[in-house]
Amino acid sequence: MDFAQPPVENYANPRTCFFHVLFKASALAFYILSALFFNSFVIIFVVTVLLSALDFWVVKNVSGRILVGLRWWNEINDLGESVWRFECLDQESLARMNKKDSWLFWWTLYLSAVAWIVLGIFSLIRFQADYLLVVGVCLTLNIANIVGFTKCRKDAKKQIQQFATQTIASRFSSTIQSAFSVV
Amino acid sequence: MSNSHSDTIPLHPSSQSDIDEIENLINASVQSGPATVLPARPPSPPRASIPVSSTPFIQSQIPPPPPQSSSSNQKVPSVPAAPPPPSVGNSSSIAATGFGPAPNTLTEPVWDTVKRDLSRIVSNLKLVVFPNPYREDPGKALRDWDLWGPFFFIVFLGLTLSWSASVKKSEVFAVAFALLAAGAVILTLNVLLLGGHIIFFQSLSLLGYCLFPLDIGALICMLKDNVVVKMVVVSVTLAWSSWAAYPFMSSAVNPRRKALALYPVFLMYVSVGFLIIAIN
């Protein structure tokens, strides 16, 4: 029996993971539990949407970079057209990314979107238009992040493949050139 | 292969795309002849949080960089911060589109990101609401659009209106928020349907920033409850908001359709103005 098993991989960035989950969970929790404590819709709205917006910012700017090495944003170029940019770390760094981190990242991203959809269905059933507004805003923010990062991941894979083939091709051709020059 | 070196290249945020540098280094390493080196770029300062394992090859290409104070700032802000750990690797990033100057923001400290976003909000606000030479050009006017400013202004306006209201506070807030958000979207669609050339998010961002004068008006009206004062303040801020939105909207459409594009904007701000006056 093999006792010398490698230790189970731990989270490489526990603090980032924590914050990544914190804002999502607190937005959902506040929305669900607030009806027990607060009568005022305004407070519920403002706090939930604020937490959701903070979560959006954290995921887009911090945990996306640190946990999965991806980033996306929008720029307006000189011609006045909008260009969506996707950025990723090079392949070695991506391969070194902690598996647990990226698992947590993607799963919580999808799960929170599903949770908001469920809450939205509840408020739809109860004909509460104002709560539906809250859910709508939070859902929009979540989905924006999901779409952005999924595109980023696909783009990253494509770019890495292209880059790899490009460098291999150039290396190959220059090797052949140098081989011929020697002859 | 320089791929293994590539993740140790520190880059200045204003330097050209990393893919350029990587390709140059690869070309330089492979060719024995004179390497095709791109024209001089600003030297790349190291990022203090990420260890740079130097190789003689890299050092010969890039002159010793001066330390940069912002990247050596390890301050942990109250907002979530995790200094990028060494395992993440360094500043190599592959921009998916084009070779334009891609700011290397993938490994910057979190505090830098926060500062950058905050300063962007302030500069956008100054661009939109205060006179400046670039107002006529929609392409330049709000190049770095962001939705944080509009978000804060809309929420602030809703909160102010809700505070001033003595009854039905929640409804007032919800109505104000929905009106402003939906209004901005519809106004943008209006311009697009008129055959104008604007970018959706840029226009949303602009219309949100133009709410700033109305925010001030609402705040003053909340503090001073005199009807005459309210009317004067609201008309002044209304004129200011419309003046702020005018150049951007009008230059986006065909000159014959200017009025069609501007009228709904004015209408929306007038209705918000009435909301401010009517609340007591």
HADDOCK unambig.tbl for C-alpha pairs under 7 A between the chains (distance, minus, plus):
assign (segid A and resid 15 and name CA) (segid B and resid 82 and name CA) 6.40 0.50 0.50
assign (segid A and resid 16 and name CA) (segid B and resid 82 and name CA) 5.85 0.50 0.50
assign (segid A and resid 19 and name CA) (segid B and resid 80 and name CA) 6.15 0.50 0.50
assign (segid A and resid 40 and name CA) (segid B and resid 170 and name CA) 6.69 0.50 0.50
assign (segid A and resid 41 and name CA) (segid B and resid 170 and name CA) 5.51 0.50 0.50
assign (segid A and resid 42 and name CA) (segid B and resid 170 and name CA) 5.34 0.50 0.50
assign (segid A and resid 42 and name CA) (segid B and resid 173 and name CA) 6.55 0.50 0.50
assign (segid A and resid 62 and name CA) (segid B and resid 110 and name CA) 6.68 0.50 0.50
assign (segid A and resid 65 and name CA) (segid B and resid 106 and name CA) 5.97 0.50 0.50
assign (segid A and resid 66 and name CA) (segid B and resid 84 and name CA) 6.51 0.50 0.50
assign (segid A and resid 66 and name CA) (segid B and resid 88 and name CA) 6.91 0.50 0.50
assign (segid A and resid 71 and name CA) (segid B and resid 106 and name CA) 6.94 0.50 0.50
assign (segid A and resid 75 and name CA) (segid B and resid 144 and name CA) 6.87 0.50 0.50
assign (segid A and resid 76 and name CA) (segid B and resid 143 and name CA) 5.74 0.50 0.50
assign (segid A and resid 80 and name CA) (segid B and resid 139 and name CA) 4.83 0.50 0.50
assign (segid A and resid 82 and name CA) (segid B and resid 199 and name CA) 6.83 0.50 0.50
assign (segid A and resid 85 and name CA) (segid B and resid 95 and name CA) 6.92 0.50 0.50
assign (segid A and resid 85 and name CA) (segid B and resid 96 and name CA) 6.32 0.50 0.50
assign (segid A and resid 85 and name CA) (segid B and resid 97 and name CA) 6.36 0.50 0.50
assign (segid A and resid 86 and name CA) (segid B and resid 95 and name CA) 6.06 0.50 0.50
assign (segid A and resid 86 and name CA) (segid B and resid 96 and name CA) 5.50 0.50 0.50
assign (segid A and resid 87 and name CA) (segid B and resid 93 and name CA) 6.02 0.50 0.50
assign (segid A and resid 87 and name CA) (segid B and resid 94 and name CA) 5.70 0.50 0.50
assign (segid A and resid 87 and name CA) (segid B and resid 95 and name CA) 5.05 0.50 0.50
assign (segid A and resid 87 and name CA) (segid B and resid 96 and name CA) 6.45 0.50 0.50
assign (segid A and resid 88 and name CA) (segid B and resid 93 and name CA) 5.21 0.50 0.50
assign (segid A and resid 88 and name CA) (segid B and resid 94 and name CA) 5.74 0.50 0.50
assign (segid A and resid 89 and name CA) (segid B and resid 92 and name CA) 5.71 0.50 0.50
assign (segid A and resid 89 and name CA) (segid B and resid 93 and name CA) 4.60 0.50 0.50
assign (segid A and resid 89 and name CA) (segid B and resid 94 and name CA) 6.66 0.50 0.50
assign (segid A and resid 90 and name CA) (segid B and resid 92 and name CA) 5.85 0.50 0.50
assign (segid A and resid 90 and name CA) (segid B and resid 93 and name CA) 5.83 0.50 0.50
assign (segid A and resid 90 and name CA) (segid B and resid 94 and name CA) 6.79 0.50 0.50
assign (segid A and resid 93 and name CA) (segid B and resid 88 and name CA) 6.06 0.50 0.50
assign (segid A and resid 93 and name CA) (segid B and resid 89 and name CA) 5.33 0.50 0.50
assign (segid A and resid 97 and name CA) (segid B and resid 88 and name CA) 6.68 0.50 0.50
assign (segid A and resid 130 and name CA) (segid B and resid 174 and name CA) 6.61 0.50 0.50
assign (segid A and resid 155 and name CA) (segid B and resid 96 and name CA) 6.85 0.50 0.50
assign (segid A and resid 159 and name CA) (segid B and resid 96 and name CA) 6.72 0.50 0.50
assign (segid A and resid 171 and name CA) (segid B and resid 30 and name CA) 6.99 0.50 0.50
